[in-house]
């Protein structure tokens, strides 16, 4: 419908042709006036006596002059395209000469047959356009009557008019006085219906173009419906089916294989539903891991409470109560880390990314550990400089700071008393482009080769001998990897070179992000 609206406006504009019709009418007036002035001057010179004190026209001479001056219709293009009709009228209103009478022009029309055949398409279109003319789509009304024109000509004026003739055709006319000096000897009226014929011919000539435009509009609408509306409807139907059936992934291979914008939209929707499905699966696994981790201390608490009820020895009861207290602290640590993981996940999903100076953030975190010692104050935290310039990454300050606090806390828990946890930031050039790489190194026993990847799994704990049981939930490194990957970075662990079981040198955790040119919000104008 929207496509055909433009075609409808085109058709209306072609049918109206108001501006062009007005210009054409003015051109006809000018042409008739020039021709009328020429005829009037010739009649004055050829049909009146210059020395007569009371001049008058010689009427037979007027008809003879018009017959010689104006060719018959057959010489001006045939009876279908006659020249202007010329009438010479005496001052008393008598018609002295009329070209239609001079040449015997009589309106003729064939009688219809008894069984009229069906009209052709061209005839039907012509009749339709004529009907449109009858409806007067072009705003027009008669301007002045022929008698009014003649009265003005008797006063020596040239008058113009538009009206309907005896056959109901719209004509334009010009009436000029025929005068010698100041005496008006008569008047000459020229009228033509060429305006209507020209407009009708122009409208009929536009019909093939209108039909062609209509065909092109129909084909383009059909193609849009087939290649745009139908795939979009398939996407909408698939999305509704996804919502109603409870499925998690949307696949439309027949649409996503396309290389246009519809195909890009389909692939984006598939990727979006795939990411949501992966998040749902991750939440399900997380819920299962949480359930498993919570059941262990709860089972231990239940066993210790039951044993304490049945053991009369106060010393044994105190040991059992110590186990209960230890498991309660472990539960508290688990619940706090789970809540923090959920909060950080929501924060990374909702917040805006900004360009952060990773070197400055790492140095500030190192200074905060030095100024606020805790239980492991015997392990120092130091930033190894100098800090590089332009170490900007796209992230959020709160979650990214949590990443480095988790890494530092993990490194401190494995470092021996008097050890040092070192932070360092550097910029490097790789095949993928410039990156910012931050490292956290400890001086602990290192990571067993088989656990290099497992340490990033949820609730994975492998503590050195003598570490307090339940002091770690196993979520710190998992949360760090989740945050880093959400910002387009990557994190991995490795042992420091030269480490052997006899001479451990510690472990190194590496975080890498793509570098950005300067600090500005992601959604800010450049």
C-alpha positions as semicolon CSV with decimal commas, in nm:
position;residue;x (nm);y (nm);z (nm)
1;X;0,000;0,000;0,000
2;X;0,284;0,240;0,079
3;X;0,445;0,170;-0,258
4;X;0,120;0,228;-0,445
5;X;0,064;0,556;-0,261
6;X;0,342;0,718;-0,462
7;X;0,192;0,583;-0,783
8;X;-0,148;0,722;-0,686
9;X;0,002;1,066;-0,634
10;X;0,165;1,040;-0,977
11;X;-0,164;0,953;-1,143
12;X;-0,349;1,237;-0,974
13;X;-0,078;1,480;-1,075
14;X;-0,092;1,364;-1,437
15;X;-0,470;1,391;-1,448
16;X;-0,484;1,734;-1,294
17;X;-0,208;1,907;-1,493
18;X;-0,347;2,231;-1,356
19;X;-0,032;2,435;-1,383
20;X;0,050;2,314;-1,730
21;X;-0,312;2,363;-1,839
22;X;-0,304;2,726;-1,726
23;X;0,018;2,790;-1,916
24;X;-0,120;2,619;-2,223
25;X;-0,436;2,833;-2,207
26;X;-0,230;3,152;-2,188
27;X;-0,025;3,039;-2,486
28;X;-0,344;2,976;-2,681
29;X;-0,471;3,324;-2,595
30;X;-0,151;3,480;-2,723
31;X;-0,156;3,273;-3,042
32;X;-0,521;3,355;-3,114
33;X;-0,464;3,727;-3,050
34;X;-0,173;3,743;-3,290
35;X;-0,370;3,558;-3,557
36;X;-0,681;3,769;-3,488
37;X;-0,490;4,097;-3,519
38;X;-0,352;3,981;-3,853
39;X;-0,699;3,887;-3,982
40;X;-0,852;4,212;-3,852
41;X;-0,590;4,426;-4,026
42;X;-0,631;4,238;-4,354
43;X;-1,011;4,272;-4,340
44;X;-0,984;4,646;-4,275
45;X;-0,756;4,696;-4,572
46;X;-0,934;4,458;-4,810
47;X;-1,304;4,511;-4,735
48;X;-1,340;4,886;-4,652
49;X;-1,291;5,207;-4,848
50;X;-1,030;5,438;-4,690
51;X;-1,190;5,760;-4,815
52;X;-1,549;5,683;-4,725
53;X;-1,670;5,920;-4,448
54;X;-1,903;5,646;-4,322
55;X;-1,696;5,331;-4,372
56;X;-1,855;4,986;-4,369
57;X;-1,745;4,632;-4,449
58;X;-1,810;4,464;-4,781
59;X;-1,959;4,138;-4,651
60;X;-1,906;3,929;-4,968
61;X;-1,549;4,051;-4,974
62;X;-1,509;3,947;-4,609
63;X;-1,610;3,589;-4,690
64;X;-1,388;3,584;-4,997
65;X;-1,089;3,711;-4,795
66;X;-1,141;3,452;-4,524
67;X;-1,175;3,177;-4,783
68;X;-0,845;3,278;-4,941
69;X;-0,671;3,360;-4,613
70;X;-0,761;3,048;-4,413
71;X;-0,702;2,706;-4,571
72;X;-0,967;2,437;-4,538
73;X;-0,933;2,185;-4,250
74;X;-0,798;1,914;-4,478
75;X;-0,489;2,128;-4,544
76;X;-0,417;2,187;-4,173
77;X;-0,396;1,829;-4,060
78;X;-0,737;1,682;-4,140
79;X;-1,083;1,717;-3,996
80;X;-0,966;1,570;-3,662
81;X;-0,726;1,862;-3,605
82;X;-0,895;2,170;-3,754
83;X;-0,752;2,516;-3,718
84;X;-0,920;2,781;-3,505
85;X;-1,278;2,867;-3,588
86;X;-1,305;3,226;-3,714
87;X;-1,629;3,427;-3,714
88;X;-1,678;3,783;-3,833
89;X;-1,976;3,955;-3,674
90;X;-2,138;4,283;-3,767
91;X;-2,205;4,550;-3,505
92;X;-2,573;4,453;-3,498
93;X;-2,483;4,094;-3,407
94;X;-2,525;3,932;-3,749
95;X;-2,273;3,665;-3,840
96;X;-2,106;3,792;-4,155
97;X;-1,872;3,494;-4,203
98;X;-1,806;3,164;-4,023
99;X;-1,530;2,928;-4,129
100;X;-1,741;2,628;-4,031
101;X;-2,009;2,747;-4,276
102;X;-1,760;2,849;-4,543
103;X;-1,607;2,501;-4,556
104;X;-1,924;2,307;-4,479
105;X;-1,796;2,153;-4,154
106;X;-2,075;1,937;-4,014
107;X;-2,047;1,724;-3,702
108;X;-2,081;1,359;-3,800
109;X;-2,096;1,047;-3,585
110;X;-2,168;0,687;-3,685
111;X;-2,473;0,520;-3,542
112;X;-2,383;0,223;-3,316
113;X;-2,443;-0,123;-3,463
114;X;-2,729;-0,337;-3,344
115;X;-2,484;-0,556;-3,149
116;X;-2,201;-0,332;-3,042
117;X;-1,867;-0,517;-3,002
118;X;-1,675;-0,490;-2,682
119;X;-1,461;-0,175;-2,678
120;X;-1,086;-0,212;-2,704
121;X;-0,857;-0,129;-2,411
122;X;-0,747;0,195;-2,580
123;X;-1,107;0,302;-2,632
124;X;-1,196;0,217;-2,273
125;X;-0,903;0,417;-2,141
126;X;-0,994;0,710;-2,366
127;X;-1,352;0,702;-2,239
128;X;-1,228;0,686;-1,880
129;X;-1,011;0,992;-1,931
130;X;-1,303;1,174;-2,095
131;X;-1,516;1,080;-1,795
132;X;-1,248;1,230;-1,575
133;X;-1,278;1,546;-1,782
134;X;-1,653;1,542;-1,724
135;X;-1,586;1,521;-1,350
136;X;-1,382;1,840;-1,387
137;X;-1,076;1,720;-1,199
138;X;-0,898;2,022;-1,344
139;X;-1,049;2,321;-1,162
140;X;-1,212;2,530;-1,440
141;X;-1,525;2,729;-1,496
142;X;-1,648;2,952;-1,784
143;X;-1,489;3,296;-1,748
144;X;-1,706;3,510;-1,978
145;X;-1,985;3,457;-2,234
146;X;-1,947;3,520;-2,606
147;X;-2,196;3,807;-2,590
148;X;-1,988;3,974;-2,318
149;X;-1,678;3,939;-2,537
150;X;-1,859;4,101;-2,829
151;X;-1,987;4,388;-2,619
152;X;-1,631;4,456;-2,505
153;X;-1,511;4,444;-2,868
154;X;-1,775;4,697;-2,973
155;X;-1,616;4,929;-2,718
156;X;-1,280;4,885;-2,892
157;X;-1,133;4,633;-2,643
158;X;-0,976;4,293;-2,695
159;X;-1,145;4,034;-2,473
160;X;-1,057;3,676;-2,379
161;X;-1,282;3,395;-2,258
162;X;-1,324;3,025;-2,183
163;X;-1,654;2,847;-2,223
164;X;-1,831;2,544;-2,364
165;X;-1,929;2,546;-2,731
166;X;-2,238;2,395;-2,896
167;X;-2,087;2,044;-2,873
168;X;-2,003;2,079;-2,505
169;X;-1,628;2,114;-2,566
170;X;-1,418;2,353;-2,368
171;X;-1,289;2,630;-2,593
172;X;-1,077;2,940;-2,548
173;X;-1,161;3,243;-2,757
174;X;-1,035;3,589;-2,838
175;X;-1,261;3,865;-2,977
176;X;-1,099;4,168;-3,144
177;X;-1,264;4,480;-3,290
178;X;-1,240;4,553;-3,665
179;X;-1,209;4,928;-3,692
180;X;-1,085;5,195;-3,922
181;X;-0,957;5,489;-3,725
182;X;-1,215;5,515;-3,446
183;X;-1,511;5,349;-3,619
184;X;-1,578;4,989;-3,513
185;X;-1,695;4,811;-3,831
186;X;-1,743;4,474;-3,668
187;X;-1,556;4,215;-3,469
188;X;-1,368;3,892;-3,535
189;X;-1,385;3,599;-3,293
190;X;-1,131;3,318;-3,297
191;X;-1,184;3,010;-3,080
192;X;-1,018;2,673;-3,053
193;X;-1,062;2,352;-2,855
194;X;-0,697;2,254;-2,887
195;X;-0,641;2,292;-2,510
196;X;-0,874;2,003;-2,434
197;X;-0,735;1,791;-2,717
198;X;-0,377;1,853;-2,610
199;X;-0,452;1,778;-2,246
200;X;-0,641;1,463;-2,341
201;X;-0,357;1,351;-2,568
202;X;-0,103;1,414;-2,292
203;X;-0,306;1,215;-2,043
204;X;-0,351;0,930;-2,287
205;X;0,023;0,933;-2,362
206;X;0,093;0,889;-1,991
207;X;-0,113;0,571;-1,968
208;X;0,171;0,334;-2,077
209;X;0,404;0,496;-1,825
210;X;0,145;0,468;-1,548
211;X;0,084;0,103;-1,633
212;X;0,458;0,039;-1,641
213;X;0,502;0,212;-1,306
214;X;0,216;0,009;-1,163
215;X;0,374;-0,314;-1,288
216;X;0,714;-0,220;-1,146
217;X;0,553;-0,122;-0,814
218;X;0,365;-0,450;-0,798
219;X;0,676;-0,653;-0,876
220;X;0,888;-0,462;-0,624
221;X;0,617;-0,507;-0,360
222;X;0,600;-0,878;-0,436
223;X;0,978;-0,909;-0,412
224;X;0,981;-0,716;-0,085
225;X;0,712;-0,941;0,052
226;X;0,894;-1,255;-0,064
227;X;1,249;-1,166;0,034
228;X;1,194;-0,929;0,329
229;X;0,850;-0,965;0,487
230;X;0,839;-1,346;0,468
231;X;1,182;-1,400;0,635
232;X;1,094;-1,148;0,904
233;X;0,769;-1,334;0,964
234;X;0,968;-1,658;0,992
235;X;1,194;-1,493;1,251
236;X;0,893;-1,368;1,447
237;X;0,726;-1,712;1,433
238;X;1,046;-1,882;1,548
239;X;1,083;-1,633;1,835
240;X;0,722;-1,696;1,945
241;X;0,778;-2,072;1,924
242;X;1,092;-2,031;2,133
243;X;0,895;-1,842;2,397
244;X;0,598;-2,082;2,403
245;X;0,790;-2,410;2,399
246;X;1,056;-2,308;2,651
247;X;1,343;-2,384;2,414
248;X;1,666;-2,189;2,452
249;X;1,823;-2,177;2,106
250;X;1,683;-2,041;1,781
251;X;1,803;-2,185;1,449
252;X;1,683;-2,073;1,104
253;X;1,941;-2,207;0,856
254;X;1,737;-2,111;0,548
255;X;1,741;-1,745;0,661
256;X;2,083;-1,722;0,827
257;X;2,254;-1,847;0,509
258;X;2,157;-1,524;0,333
259;X;2,425;-1,260;0,283
260;X;2,202;-0,953;0,314
261;X;2,075;-0,760;0,617
262;X;1,806;-1,022;0,688
263;X;2,074;-1,288;0,711
264;X;2,279;-1,067;0,945
265;X;1,971;-1,016;1,162
266;X;1,903;-1,390;1,172
267;X;2,264;-1,469;1,266
268;X;2,259;-1,199;1,534
269;X;1,938;-1,341;1,682
270;X;2,084;-1,694;1,674
271;X;2,400;-1,568;1,844
272;X;2,194;-1,380;2,103
273;X;1,979;-1,683;2,186
274;X;2,292;-1,898;2,190
275;X;2,456;-1,664;2,442
276;X;2,142;-1,666;2,655
277;X;2,131;-2,045;2,637
278;X;2,496;-2,065;2,739
279;X;2,425;-1,836;3,033
280;X;2,127;-2,050;3,134
281;X;2,343;-2,363;3,113
282;X;2,616;-2,192;3,315
283;X;2,362;-2,089;3,580
284;X;2,233;-2,447;3,597
285;X;2,586;-2,579;3,642
286;X;2,655;-2,307;3,898
287;X;2,340;-2,400;4,089
288;X;2,448;-2,765;4,088
289;X;2,798;-2,676;4,206
290;X;2,659;-2,451;4,480
291;X;2,423;-2,724;4,596
292;X;2,707;-2,973;4,610
293;X;2,940;-2,734;4,795
294;X;2,675;-2,639;5,049
295;X;2,577;-2,998;5,122
296;X;2,927;-3,095;5,235
297;X;2,957;-2,848;5,527
298;X;2,591;-2,900;5,616
299;X;2,645;-3,277;5,631
300;X;2,958;-3,222;5,839
301;X;2,766;-2,990;6,077
302;X;2,484;-3,242;6,109
303;X;2,724;-3,528;6,185
304;X;2,916;-3,319;6,439
305;X;2,596;-3,210;6,617
306;X;2,467;-3,569;6,638
307;X;2,803;-3,691;6,766
308;X;2,821;-3,412;7,025
309;X;2,485;-3,519;7,164
310;X;2,600;-3,874;7,211
311;X;2,953;-3,809;7,339
312;X;2,967;-3,742;7,716
313;X;3,332;-3,633;7,713
314;X;3,349;-3,249;7,729
315;X;3,680;-3,247;7,543
316;X;3,532;-3,442;7,255
317;X;3,232;-3,212;7,253
318;X;3,460;-2,909;7,227
319;X;3,638;-3,066;6,928
320;X;3,306;-3,141;6,762
321;X;3,185;-2,787;6,828
322;X;3,509;-2,660;6,673
323;X;3,427;-2,859;6,359
324;X;3,079;-2,704;6,357
325;X;3,230;-2,356;6,394
326;X;3,477;-2,424;6,115
327;X;3,201;-2,547;5,881
328;X;2,985;-2,244;5,968
329;X;3,271;-2,015;5,867
330;X;3,311;-2,217;5,549
331;X;2,938;-2,175;5,474
332;X;2,960;-1,804;5,543
333;X;3,256;-1,774;5,307
334;X;3,074;-1,974;5,037
335;X;2,755;-1,769;5,063
336;X;2,950;-1,440;5,058
337;X;3,150;-1,544;4,751
338;X;2,837;-1,670;4,574
339;X;2,657;-1,341;4,643
340;X;2,960;-1,145;4,523
341;X;2,980;-1,354;4,204
342;X;2,610;-1,290;4,129
343;X;2,649;-0,918;4,198
344;X;2,954;-0,888;3,973
345;X;2,781;-1,079;3,693
346;X;2,484;-0,841;3,708
347;X;2,715;-0,539;3,720
348;X;2,913;-0,646;3,414
349;X;2,590;-0,708;3,221
350;X;2,435;-0,367;3,297
351;X;2,721;-0,118;3,322
352;X;2,888;0,091;3,050
353;X;3,248;0,023;2,954
354;X;3,508;0,298;2,985
355;X;3,876;0,316;2,902
356;X;4,077;0,250;3,220
357;X;4,449;0,291;3,286
358;X;4,534;-0,064;3,390
359;X;4,884;0,027;3,515
360;X;4,749;0,298;3,745
361;X;4,477;0,065;3,877
362;X;4,732;-0,209;3,953
363;X;4,961;0,036;4,138
364;X;4,670;0,173;4,345
365;X;4,563;-0,182;4,441
366;X;4,919;-0,266;4,547
367;X;4,933;0,050;4,761
368;X;4,598;-0,037;4,924
369;X;4,735;-0,373;5,041
370;X;5,044;-0,205;5,183
371;X;4,839;0,051;5,377
372;X;4,579;-0,194;5,510
373;X;4,752;-0,508;5,643
374;X;4,544;-0,809;5,733
375;X;4,593;-1,159;5,856
376;X;4,868;-1,225;5,600
377;X;5,051;-0,899;5,654
378;X;5,376;-1,092;5,648
379;X;5,328;-1,128;5,270
380;X;5,404;-0,798;5,095
381;X;5,235;-0,673;4,778
382;X;5,443;-0,458;4,544
383;X;5,397;-0,300;4,201
384;X;5,696;-0,338;3,973
385;X;5,735;-0,027;3,757
386;X;5,771;0,184;3,567
387;X;5,409;0,201;3,457
388;X;5,377;0,218;3,075
389;X;5,195;0,502;2,903
390;X;4,880;0,427;2,708
391;X;4,792;0,106;2,896
392;X;4,419;0,167;2,849
393;X;4,162;-0,113;2,833
394;X;3,783;-0,110;2,792
395;X;3,625;-0,234;3,115
396;X;3,439;-0,133;3,430
397;X;3,637;-0,010;3,724
398;X;3,459;-0,208;3,998
399;X;3,464;-0,557;3,840
400;X;3,814;-0,509;3,699
401;X;3,944;-0,410;4,041
402;X;3,778;-0,722;4,183
403;X;3,977;-0,932;3,934
404;X;4,311;-0,807;4,065
405;X;4,205;-0,830;4,428
406;X;4,108;-1,195;4,372
407;X;4,439;-1,265;4,200
408;X;4,639;-1,094;4,475
409;X;4,446;-1,273;4,753
410;X;4,504;-1,606;4,579
411;X;4,877;-1,533;4,540
412;X;4,909;-1,428;4,905
413;X;4,745;-1,748;5,021
414;X;5,017;-1,952;4,844
415;X;5,314;-1,731;4,934
416;X;5,536;-1,820;5,231
417;X;5,577;-1,580;5,525
418;X;5,803;-1,295;5,423
419;X;5,727;-1,349;5,056
420;X;5,633;-1,084;4,804
421;X;5,343;-1,076;4,557
422;X;5,444;-0,871;4,253
423;X;5,216;-0,686;4,010
424;X;5,343;-0,572;3,671
425;X;5,179;-0,412;3,362
426;X;5,326;-0,392;3,012
427;X;5,207;-0,315;2,657
428;X;5,295;-0,548;2,372
429;X;5,238;-0,578;1,999
430;X;5,086;-0,906;1,873
431;X;4,939;-1,028;1,545
432;X;4,594;-0,923;1,662
433;X;4,719;-0,572;1,751
434;X;4,834;-0,390;2,064
435;X;4,753;-0,556;2,398
436;X;4,793;-0,466;2,762
437;X;4,926;-0,753;2,973
438;X;4,919;-0,759;3,354
439;X;5,087;-1,029;3,567
440;X;5,052;-1,130;3,932
441;X;5,343;-1,342;4,061
442;X;5,383;-1,521;4,393
443;X;5,671;-1,709;4,556
444;X;5,474;-2,018;4,646
445;X;5,514;-2,383;4,549
446;X;5,377;-2,329;4,198
447;X;5,088;-2,503;4,024
448;X;5,085;-2,875;3,945
449;X;5,089;-2,918;3,566
450;X;4,763;-3,110;3,571
451;X;4,588;-2,822;3,755
452;X;4,696;-2,534;3,529
453;X;4,342;-2,514;3,383
454;X;4,147;-2,664;3,673
455;X;4,227;-2,378;3,909
456;X;3,981;-2,160;3,713
457;X;3,693;-2,403;3,769
458;X;3,429;-2,317;4,026
459;X;3,492;-2,441;4,381
460;X;3,826;-2,594;4,288
461;X;4,062;-2,573;4,586
462;X;4,409;-2,715;4,624
463;X;4,568;-2,567;4,935
464;X;4,926;-2,616;5,053
465;X;4,984;-2,815;5,368
466;X;4,905;-2,624;5,683
467;X;4,650;-2,390;5,523
468;X;4,332;-2,330;5,718
469;X;4,049;-2,558;5,603
470;X;3,748;-2,369;5,463
471;X;3,934;-2,042;5,427
472;X;3,884;-2,042;5,050
473;X;3,566;-2,110;4,853
474;X;3,734;-2,184;4,520
475;X;3,540;-1,905;4,344
476;X;3,803;-1,630;4,327
477;X;3,978;-1,735;4,007
478;X;3,650;-1,847;3,847
479;X;3,501;-1,502;3,907
480;X;3,818;-1,340;3,769
481;X;3,801;-1,542;3,445
482;X;3,429;-1,466;3,405
483;X;3,492;-1,089;3,434
484;X;3,797;-1,087;3,207
485;X;3,622;-1,283;2,932
486;X;3,318;-1,054;2,948
487;X;3,549;-0,762;2,858
488;X;3,703;-0,944;2,562
489;X;4,022;-1,042;2,743
490;X;4,178;-1,369;2,847
491;X;4,346;-1,504;3,159
492;X;4,576;-1,799;3,214
493;X;4,818;-1,941;3,468
494;X;5,177;-2,058;3,431
495;X;5,470;-2,149;3,649
496;X;5,766;-1,913;3,662
497;X;6,056;-2,034;3,448
498;X;6,329;-2,229;3,621
499;X;6,097;-2,381;3,882
500;X;6,157;-2,742;3,988
501;X;6,000;-2,947;4,269
502;X;6,317;-2,894;4,469
503;X;6,346;-2,519;4,394
504;X;5,994;-2,372;4,351
505;X;5,988;-2,020;4,210
506;X;5,616;-1,957;4,232
507;X;5,324;-1,915;3,991
508;X;5,227;-1,639;3,752
509;X;4,870;-1,538;3,662
510;X;4,847;-1,340;3,337
511;X;4,560;-1,112;3,230
512;X;4,554;-0,971;2,875
513;X;4,321;-0,715;2,716
514;X;4,313;-0,540;2,377
515;X;4,458;-0,190;2,411
516;X;4,250;0,119;2,329
517;X;4,400;0,451;2,212
518;X;4,277;0,688;2,482
519;X;4,052;0,715;2,783
520;X;3,691;0,790;2,694
521;X;3,350;0,629;2,756
522;X;3,254;0,362;2,507
523;X;2,935;0,547;2,412
524;X;3,093;0,895;2,408
525;X;3,130;1,097;2,088
526;X;3,482;1,083;1,938
